[in-house]
Amino acid sequence: MDISLHSIFYSLRHIILIGALLYLAVTVLMYVIQSRFVYAPVKGITDTPDNIGLEYENVLLKTADGLSINGWYVPADDERAVVLFCHGNGGNMSNRLETLRILNRLGLSTFIFDYRGYGDSEGKPSEKGTYRDTEAAWRWIKERRSVAAGDIIVMGRSLGGPVAAWIARKYPPKALILESTFTNIHDMGKKLFPWLPIRLMSRFRYAAEKYVHDIHCPVLVIHSPVDDLVPYELGRKLYDAVNDPKEFLEIDGAHNDGFLMTGEPYIVGLDRFITKCLRDRQ
């Protein structure tokens, strides 16, 4: 009996040790490759606004650290304001033509750009890099298009939400729109990988919840209760952190197509918020 118990304890100890080593190995692997979960760039532009009948200007920007990034300026007839649009982590700006169509329909000129490593933009994506890229885009609108801050609306979708919040904190715009986005990377990581020590291992922050504390322009938060990537509760938590004046627009559909699935109510909600913001121009 003693030999049997000793064998059991010996086996259990080895099982626990092997399990611990496997957990450590997976944790180290996830630490090393975590950028692949944050960024999913696609190189090369496949479509342009020409494909949907919109005129545009192809723009090359120089970032503060010397990279060349690509953007499009899509003018609207009877322009009401200019939208600086920060897209999400996947694909590139050629996958956002439907968004350009909607904003153009609302009388909004749009400047959309690809982060470093996306589309035809140079470099490799990083958190600091996405902020630098967005700052270069903001400066282009201000300096090359001579647009006042009171005529710029910053809009970010998904990963673009924290990026948009970062630029809106540094350079206050007329309004900020955060669509299908999250509070910070730590909260997202805990939802996706609850068994990992995310806070200890994460190399990224994208702390939208922190950034909005210092933003005092009107903010619209948009989210779907059935978002299949960014939990609705994170969208609501982000909204709770936003200062007044603020609004929440609930949409339908999954993470990548919620604005399209919602259709006209999405467009009407955007238009109502923007119209209200533009009544009192700076």
C-alpha positions in Angstrom: 0.0 0.0 0.0 2.8 2.4 0.9 4.5 1.8 -2.5 1.2 2.3 -4.3 0.6 5.7 -2.6 4.1 6.7 -3.2 3.7 5.9 -6.9 0.4 7.9 -7.1 2.0 11.0 -5.4 5.0 10.7 -7.7 2.8 10.5 -10.8 0.7 13.5 -9.6 3.8 15.5 -9.0 5.0 14.8 -12.5 1.6 15.6 -14.0 1.5 19.0 -12.1 5.1 19.8 -13.2 4.4 19.0 -16.8 1.1 21.0 -16.7 3.0 24.0 -15.2 5.8 23.7 -17.8 3.2 23.6 -20.6 1.4 26.6 -19.1 4.6 28.5 -18.9 5.5 27.6 -22.5 2.1 28.7 -23.8 2.4 32.0 -21.8 5.9 32.7 -23.2 4.7 31.9 -26.7 1.7 34.2 -26.4 4.0 37.0 -25.1 6.2 36.6 -28.1 3.5 36.5 -30.7 0.9 38.8 -29.1 1.3 41.5 -31.8 -0.3 39.0 -34.2 -3.5 39.2 -32.1 -3.4 43.0 -32.1 -2.5 43.7 -35.8 -3.7 41.9 -38.9 -2.5 44.1 -41.7 -3.0 43.4 -45.4 -0.4 44.9 -47.7 -1.4 46.5 -51.0 -4.4 48.4 -52.1 -7.1 46.4 -54.0 -9.8 49.0 -54.3 -10.1 52.8 -54.2 -13.0 55.3 -53.8 -13.2 55.3 -57.6 -14.8 51.9 -57.3 -17.8 53.4 -55.7 -17.9 56.6 -57.7 -16.2 58.9 -55.2 -13.5 61.4 -56.1 -10.4 61.3 -53.9 -6.9 62.6 -53.5 -4.1 60.1 -52.8 -1.9 61.4 -50.0 1.5 60.4 -48.8 2.4 61.6 -45.3 5.7 61.7 -43.4 5.5 60.7 -39.8 7.6 62.2 -37.0 9.9 59.2 -37.2 10.4 59.5 -40.9 8.1 56.8 -42.4 5.8 57.3 -45.4 2.2 56.4 -44.8 -0.7 56.4 -47.3 -4.0 58.1 -47.0 -7.0 59.3 -49.0 -8.8 62.6 -48.8 -12.4 62.1 -50.0 -14.2 65.5 -50.4 -17.9 65.9 -50.0 -20.2 68.3 -51.9 -21.4 71.1 -49.6 -18.9 69.9 -46.9 -20.3 70.2 -43.4 -17.1 69.0 -41.6 -14.1 66.8 -42.1 -13.8 63.3 -40.5 -10.5 61.9 -39.5 -11.2 58.2 -39.7 -9.1 55.6 -37.8 -9.8 52.1 -39.0 -9.5 48.8 -37.1 -6.8 46.3 -36.8 -7.5 44.2 -39.9 -7.1 44.7 -43.7 -6.4 48.2 -44.8 -8.3 51.3 -45.9 -9.4 49.7 -49.2 -11.8 47.5 -47.1 -13.6 50.7 -45.7 -15.3 51.9 -48.9 -18.8 51.5 -47.5 -17.9 53.7 -44.5 -16.6 56.4 -47.0 -19.8 56.1 -48.9 -21.9 56.7 -45.7 -19.9 59.6 -44.5 -19.9 61.2 -48.0 -23.7 60.8 -48.1 -23.9 62.8 -44.9 -21.9 65.7 -46.4 -18.7 64.9 -44.6 -15.3 65.0 -46.3 -13.1 62.1 -44.9 -9.4 61.6 -44.5 -8.7 57.9 -44.0 -5.2 56.6 -43.8 -3.4 53.3 -43.3 -1.2 52.8 -40.2 2.4 51.8 -40.8 2.6 48.3 -42.2 -0.9 48.4 -43.7 -1.8 48.9 -47.4 1.0 50.9 -49.0 2.3 52.4 -45.8 5.9 51.8 -44.8 7.1 50.2 -41.6 5.7 47.7 -39.1 2.7 48.4 -36.8 3.2 49.3 -33.2 1.1 51.1 -30.6 3.4 54.2 -30.5 3.5 54.0 -34.3 -0.3 54.1 -34.7 -0.4 57.2 -32.6 2.4 58.9 -34.7 0.6 58.0 -37.9 -2.7 59.5 -36.6 -0.9 62.6 -35.5 0.6 63.0 -39.1 -2.9 62.6 -40.5 -4.3 65.3 -38.1 -1.6 67.7 -39.0 -2.1 67.2 -42.7 -5.8 68.1 -42.4 -4.9 71.2 -40.3 -2.0 72.4 -42.4 -2.5 71.2 -45.9 -6.3 71.5 -46.0 -6.4 74.5 -43.6 -9.3 73.0 -41.6 -9.9 74.4 -38.1 -10.2 72.0 -35.2 -13.8 73.0 -34.8 -14.5 71.5 -38.2 -12.8 68.2 -37.6 -14.6 65.1 -36.2 -12.4 62.2 -35.2 -13.9 58.7 -35.6 -12.4 55.4 -34.7 -13.7 51.9 -35.2 -12.5 48.9 -33.1 -8.8 49.2 -32.6 -9.1 52.7 -34.1 -11.2 53.7 -31.1 -8.3 54.1 -28.7 -6.2 55.7 -31.4 -9.0 58.2 -32.1 -9.3 58.9 -28.4 -5.6 59.4 -28.1 -5.5 62.1 -30.8 -8.7 63.7 -29.5 -7.1 64.1 -26.1 -4.0 65.7 -27.6 -5.7 67.9 -30.2 -9.4 68.6 -29.2 -11.7 68.2 -32.2 -15.3 69.2 -32.7 -16.5 65.8 -31.7 -15.3 62.2 -31.2 -17.1 59.0 -32.4 -16.0 55.6 -30.9 -17.5 52.6 -32.7 -17.4 49.0 -31.7 -14.4 49.6 -29.5 -13.1 48.7 -26.0 -11.8 50.1 -22.8 -8.2 48.9 -23.0 -6.2 45.9 -24.2 -6.0 44.4 -20.7 -9.8 44.1 -20.5 -10.0 42.7 -24.1 -7.3 40.1 -23.2 -9.1 39.0 -20.1 -12.2 38.4 -22.2 -10.4 36.5 -24.9 -7.8 34.6 -22.8 -9.1 34.5 -19.2 -6.6 31.8 -18.3 -3.6 34.0 -19.0 -2.0 36.7 -16.8 -2.8 39.4 -19.3 -1.9 42.4 -17.2 1.6 41.0 -16.5 2.4 39.9 -20.0 0.8 42.5 -22.3 3.1 44.8 -24.2 0.1 46.9 -25.4 -2.3 49.3 -23.6 -4.5 51.2 -26.1 -6.1 52.7 -23.0 -9.2 54.4 -24.4 -10.9 54.4 -21.0 -8.0 56.5 -19.7 -7.8 58.8 -22.7 -11.5 59.8 -22.6 -11.2 61.1 -19.0 -9.4 64.1 -20.5 -11.7 64.7 -23.4 -14.5 67.3 -23.1 -15.9 67.5 -26.7 -19.2 65.7 -27.5 -18.6 62.0 -27.8 -20.8 59.3 -29.5 -20.2 55.7 -28.5 -21.6 53.1 -30.8 -21.9 49.3 -30.0 -23.9 46.2 -30.8 -25.2 43.9 -28.0 -24.3 41.0 -30.3 -20.8 42.1 -31.2 -18.9 38.8 -31.6 -15.4 40.2 -30.8 -15.6 43.2 -28.5 -18.1 42.5 -25.7 -21.0 44.9 -25.4 -20.2 45.4 -21.7 -16.8 46.9 -22.7 -18.6 49.4 -25.0 -20.9 50.4 -22.1 -18.0 50.6 -19.7 -16.2 52.9 -22.0 -19.3 55.0 -22.4 -19.6 55.3 -18.6 -16.0 56.7 -18.5 -16.8 59.4 -21.1 -17.5 62.9 -19.9 -20.7 64.8 -20.8 -21.9 65.7 -23.3 -22.2 62.1 -24.6 -24.6 59.8 -26.5 -24.8 56.1 -27.0 -26.0 54.5 -30.2 -27.0 50.8 -30.1 -26.6 49.0 -33.4 -27.3 45.5 -34.6 -25.0 42.9 -36.1 -21.6 41.4 -35.5 -18.3 43.3 -35.0 -17.2 43.8 -38.6 -20.6 44.4 -40.2 -22.7 46.0 -37.5 -22.9 49.4 -39.1 -24.0 47.8 -42.4 -26.5 45.4 -40.8 -28.1 48.3 -38.9 -28.6 50.2 -42.1 -30.6 53.4 -42.0 -30.9 53.7 -38.1 -27.1 53.8 -38.0 -26.9 56.5 -40.6 -29.7 58.5 -38.9 -28.0 58.2 -35.6 -24.7 59.4 -36.9 -26.4 62.3 -38.7 -28.4 63.4 -35.6 -25.3 63.5 -33.4 -23.2 65.3 -36.0 -25.9 67.8 -36.8 -26.2 68.6 -33.1 -22.5 69.1 -32.7 -22.2 71.4 -35.7 -25.0 73.7 -34.6 -22.5 75.5 -32.4 -19.2 75.8 -34.4 -16.1 76.9 -32.6 
